[in-house]
Each structure stands twice: as C-alpha cells, then as structure tokens.
Amino acid sequence: MVSILIVAAIVAYAGFVIRKKVKDIKEGKYCSCGCSGCGMRGQCHKE
C-alpha cells in the first residue's frame, strides 16, 4: 500500500513538471538560466 502511494506521488510530480515545462516552452521560456547565459539567446525573443 505504501509503495503504491509513493509511486502515485512520483507520477503526479513528474506530470506536474512535464506540464509546467510544456507551458513554459509555449510561452517562450526555453530554460531557467536567463538570457545572458543561454546558448539560444540570439534565436528567441526576436521581435
């Protein structure tokens, strides 16, 4: 019973992380390191 709860918690957390990452990518936030340290800094935020 305890192992099922642990697995369910891990699956729920993984789902949350994936959902947040997809949402961030759709909003144009590819990484959390900031634009100055990002290798893609010349590719994103073009206007």
N, C-alpha and C positions, 0 to 999 in steps of 0.2 A: 504494500500500500504506500509506504513512504517513497519507494523508488518511482512509483507512478507519479506522485506529486512533484518529485524532483525533475523528472523528465518533462512533465507538463510545464513547469516553471521555465525550464531551459528553452523549450519550444516557443513559449509565449514571449520570452525575452528576444529570441532570435527573430521572431516575426516582427516585433517592435523595431528592432534595429534595421531590418531589411526595409520595412515600410518607411522609416524615417530617412534612410539613405535614398530611396527612390524619390521621396518627396523633395529632398534637398537637391538632387540632380535635376528634377523638373524645374526647380526654382533657380537653377544656375549655380548652385553651390557644390562644386565638384569635390572639394576637400576642405578640411578644417584647419589647414596650416596657414591660411591667409594668402593674399595675392602676391605679396613680396617674395615668399618662399616657394611659390607654386611653379612647377615646370610648364604649366599651361597658361601662365599669366598673359601671354600675348594672344591667346586664342579665345578667351572668354571675355565677357563684358564689353564686346565691341558694339558701338552704337553708331 
